[in-house]
Amino acid sequence: MTLRDHNSTDEVVQFANNAEFDSSFPRQEQDYEKLSEYLEFNATYLVSMTIFDRAYQMYQEKMM
């Protein structure tokens, strides 16, 4: 969510923008598998899971 920018065309930023409006998105979840499963079954706004993979990697690097 920290990557949101409504003026950006970056795929990861667009994912963050769309997740902001997904009221069911598990914002407090940190587990990759649980987030991945949610997105695969519920996030029609995510065109490719590789975008989520990049976003999750960025999140992990930031948390170190």
C-alpha positions in Angstrom: 0.0 0.0 0.0 2.9 2.3 0.5 3.6 2.3 -3.2 0.3 3.9 -4.2 0.5 6.8 -6.7 -2.5 7.5 -8.8 -0.3 9.3 -11.4 2.0 6.4 -12.0 1.8 3.8 -14.8 4.1 1.3 -13.1 2.5 -2.2 -12.8 3.4 -2.6 -9.1 2.1 0.8 -8.3 -1.1 0.1 -10.3 -1.5 -3.1 -8.3 -1.2 -1.1 -5.0 -3.7 1.5 -6.3 -6.2 -1.3 -7.1 -5.7 -3.1 -3.9 -6.4 0.1 -2.0 -10.0 -0.1 -3.3 -10.4 -3.9 -2.7 -12.2 -3.8 0.6 -11.6 -7.6 1.1 -7.8 -7.4 0.5 -6.1 -8.8 3.6 -4.0 -5.7 4.4 -2.5 -7.1 7.6 -1.5 -10.4 6.1 2.2 -11.0 5.7 2.3 -14.6 4.6 3.1 -14.9 0.9 1.0 -18.1 0.3 -2.1 -16.6 1.9 -1.8 -13.4 0.0 -1.1 -15.2 -3.2 -4.1 -17.4 -2.8 -6.4 -14.5 -2.1 -5.1 -12.7 -5.2 -5.4 -15.7 -7.5 -9.1 -16.3 -6.6 -10.3 -12.7 -5.9 -8.2 -10.0 -7.6 -9.5 -9.5 -11.1 -7.5 -6.3 -11.2 -4.2 -8.2 -11.1 -3.3 -9.1 -14.7 -0.2 -11.2 -13.7 1.0 -12.8 -10.5 4.5 -11.8 -11.4 3.5 -8.2 -10.5 2.5 -9.5 -7.0 5.8 -11.4 -6.8 7.7 -8.1 -7.5 5.7 -6.2 -5.0 6.1 -8.8 -2.3 9.9 -8.9 -3.0 10.0 -5.1 -2.6 8.0 -5.4 0.6 10.5 -8.0 2.0 13.5 -5.9 1.2 11.9 -2.9 2.9 11.2 -4.9 6.0 14.8 -6.0 6.4 
